[in-house]
Amino acid sequence: MAGEECVRKRQSSSTCKTPENEEMQRRPENERSFQNASNGRVDVDHVITRKMQLIAEAEQLKPVFMKEVDSHFTEFVNSLVAKSALLDSSPASLFPASCSEKELHRAKTLRAPPEHGKIFTARRSLLDELFEVSHIRTIYHMFIALLIVFILSTLLVDFIDEGRLVLGFDLLVFVFGKFPVVFCTWVCMFSATVIIPYNLFVWWAQGYCSSSYRGIRSFFYGMLFTLFQTAGLGFGPTYIAVSYALPPASRFIVILEQVRLVMKAHSFVRENVPRVLSSVKDKSSTVPIPRISQYLYFLFAPTLIYRDNYPRNPVIRWGYVATKFAQVLGSLFYAYYIFVRLCIPQFLNSGQETFNLRELVLCIFNSILPGVLILFLVFFAFLHCWLNAFAEMLRFADRMFYKDWWNSTSYANYYRTWNVVVHDWLYYYAYRDFLWFFGKKFKAAAMLSVFTVSAAVHEYVLSICFGFFYPVLFCLFMCFGMVFNFILNDRRKGPIWNVIMWTSLFLGQGVIICLYSQEWYARGYCPMENPTFLYYLKPRSWSCPMKM
């Protein structure tokens, strides 16, 4: 009966609501389309439209999903860090549960011991992870293309000027000159750092427990160690670099190795002395003295924080090592072409015009591009390639030598993430030790002391390597760096603050390249026949008769 009634109503274009048709109406549109496809009639346009709709919905959901994942992951990591800090500073970890309230209150007022320091864990470098993304790898390819453009430009200009291809690298030969002196100096520095600090610590530790004059013994060995740090590692390499008139790059090698070995020797003593004192206090039968092999591994490892053991990788990827050293060599030639094409022509021609405020402003802005490129090359060649190459050869698993400093919205975060290796040393041995000695209420003074030490060391390295004292970097550190550290602090989170940070960084690089280059050429154009000590302190570019 129902079928006959449907036949009659179909003639009047009406719909038959049988149970089968009602179910068909309730089905989604896509199911009906696939049913039509199963009957042999494929609606291609409908399938394509539906596919495009699904893709559009996925694209709309992707940023929301990534934002939620990032938010939950950040909360999870922050929670772990907070719990870890709470466990480190919790009185319950220092006293049993049966302690009285008075003892617990006393524990809360105690300063946290500084030996609770950095925890090493196996992790990859950030750029190694980012280079797996094709979009980031394209940026790397763009820098390679720019290097090719520099090479072609240099070859074409030399061919036009000389009528032939000039493949000489006179600048590289000059700046890395007298390499045998550099190598012998490094061997002496490294051998002394292996023998003297380790043996001084062993002699002090072995006789400390049975000594009746522990304070005098500690003072004596401490003075010997300080004498080695200041005279042996401090004065010796500096004297060789100056007396042998080493060229700039060779001086950089000697002075940077000098600073690195001083920091490593300090870390070794700083980390092991509290262990010996603790074992004597606990009346332990053994004295914790590291093996010489552990100390040697630390001297080569890409870290400035001593540990007896570090997380290690199971194998060495020699192909990875070769790639990193090749990238270091490529970065070296990259810097060579930047100086040849962007820096030297500018400062050689600047002597033809009178130096004034207009020329200074133009010089600074023209120096921004080479300054920023040199900044990128120093970061990539040393903090990424060089340190990762040595880490791979030593199977050193913790590769967090830097963080995402390019995303910083504050200078405080930039200082923490640009060079994690040096930052860790300054944080644990300068900042935290300062607070441990003077109390946590002197945080501003501790931060000022860290800035002063960092600025002084940076200016010392540049002064010795360039052969003159021109405290541009020191003033940028202590004046603008300190101001920006408080103005552009961690509360600034918007993208505009990242733009401001990059703008100020660009200007700073332009100032550094411009002023140091002017001073270098001024001392070459206007040398003094009988230079006095003041000659090395007074900026020559201010009074050069050639009017740089």
C-alpha angles and dihedrals in degrees: 000000000000091000094053091049090052091052091054093047093048089066090061091048093251127143124250111222101203117153090258093051093045090054089049091053093050093055117100118258094249092054091052090050092052089048088055088049090053089054089058099262108111115194098208095178091053092050092050092047092049091048091051090050091053091049091050091049090049091050090051092049096044098075091043091050093047091047091051092047092048091048094050093043091051091049090048094050093045089050091052092048092048092049091047092051090046091052092048093051099032115121089218089069090054100040133034121255091256093066117126123248090253091057092047091051090050090050091054091056094051118104114244111255110252094224090081093092144143119345114215120214135170110268138140128245114267096238091053088058094043093049088064087070110083093217092057092042088057090061088054089051090051091058089050089051089051090053089052089052091052091050093048091047092052094046094048094047091048091047092051093046099040102025090235140061111277110204098171122128100201093155093056091046090052100046093046095043126136091032095163089062089049093050094048091048091051092049091052093047094048095045091050091049091051096048109033107044093040096049093043089054093046093050091047095046096046094054100033097085095052096037119113092202103048095158094053091044092051092046092050096050091041090056091049091052092047090049090053092048094049103033104024102038096017108046102022102064092039091054092050093048092051101036094048091045093229115195119251102268092044089051090050090056093050097043097043090049088048091054092044094052092046090053093046094049090050091050093050093053094039093053098044103041093068089051091056092046090049093050091050091048090051090046091236118180093224130057113222102235117163119232119254089242090059091051092048091050090051092052090058098035117102095245137083095209115089122226130163090231135017131195108273134202117233098234141022116240101211092183089059090050092051091048093052094048089048089053090051090052091047091050089052091056089043090058090046092057092045091056093043096048104029110023113030097050091050096052096038090057095042091077090070094069133057112261112243141142093281092053090047092053092047090047092053095049093043088052095054096084097050090040093054092044090051089049091053092046094050090050095046098040099044110021094040112022104028097042093043091050092055091041090055093048090050093041087237104169103194103084099168095124091144140003134217094300090158089069093054117132093185136042089232089063092042092056090050097048106034096074111008093176094062093033091058091053093049092045098050101033103031109024102032095038089051090054091045091056100039104025135256094278089076096066093127091052090047091052091048091051091051091050091048094050092046094047093046093050093047091049091045090055093049094044094053094042096048095037097234139075112242108150098206095127092043091054092047090051098045099036112029095020094055093043093048090046089063098034097043094043131154093278089071105091107151124105091247089068091055088053091050091049092052093045092053090044091053092050092048092053090050092052092049096049093043100047098039092047092049091051092048093053093041091058089048094049096040109034120172117234096216105022117200128201091267089057089070092047102044116076107247094200089069095061107022109140089215088068098230 
